């Protein structure tokens, strides 16, 4: 009986949207299958990104907006750190290539 109730609740929540507002930009995703990758890319592409300016809203009353916001911020921070490390490695590689090119000239 509990499984049937969860299934019905799941059907009721299908198609509901999570609305994320970042610095005035609104991003909407499905609450039943949120795509963090797409969302993180959209947020990171906003050059003036500020964690204080994230607001999460959802049509589903049972949706835990604060936990979602915390998870989103965590994923964004992790992605930004990873990008910074990759950028640093790229800069080092470009510097080595430039030095090798100068040696050959």
N, C-alpha and C positions, 0 to 999 in steps of 0.2 A: 504494500500500500504506500509506503514512504517513497519508493522508487517512482510510482505513478504520479505522486504529488510533485516530486522534483522534476519529472518529465513535463508535467503541465506548466509548472513555473518556468521551466526552460523555454517552452513554446511561447509563453506570454512575454518573455524578455527578448525573444528574437526580433531583430529589426530595430531595436532601441539603439539610440546613438549616444556616444560619449562625446561631449563637446569640450575641447581643450582650447583655452584662450591664452595666447602668448603675445604679450606686448600689443594687444589689440587685434592680432591675427587669430581667426577662428579655424580650428582644424577639427573635422568630424570623422569619427571612426565607429564601427559597429561594436556594441558592448559585448555581444556573444563571441566574437572572434577579433579582438583588438590586434591590429598589426603594429607592433612596437617599432619595427624597423622603419616602416614608412613614416610613422609619427616622429621618431627620433630624427630622421633625415629632414623632415619638414621643420622641426624646431631648431635644429642646428643650423639650417640654411638661413635662419633669421639672424642676421649679423648683430643685432642689438639684443640678443637673448639675455634675459635676466630671470633667475629662478624666482624672484619675488613677484614676478608678473605672470605666473602660471595660475590659471584657474580651471578647475575641472568641474563639469556639470554632466548629469546623466538623467535621462527620462526614467530610468529604473530606480525606484526608491530603495531597493535592497543593495544597489551598487555602492561599494565602499570607495567614495571619491578620494578621501585622504590617503588610503593605502595605495590607490592607483597613482595618485600624484607623487607619493614618496617613491614608488617603484619607477615611475617615469623619470624622476630627477636622478635616481641612482643609475639608471641605464644611460641617461644623457651624460652624466659625469664620467662614467666608465668609457663611453664612446669618445668623449672629448679628450680624455687622458690617452687613450689608444691612438687617436689622431695626432696628438702632440708628439708621442713617441715615434710614430711613423714619419712625421714631418722632420723630426730631429735626425732620424736615420737617413732620410732622403737628402737633407742638407749636407750631412757628412759625406755621403756618396758623391754628390755633386762637387763638393770641394775636392775630393780625391781625383775625380775625373778632370777637373780643371787643372790641378797640379800635374797630373800625368800629361795632359795636353801641352802644358807649358814646357815640360821637360823635352817633349818631342819637337818643339818649335825651335 
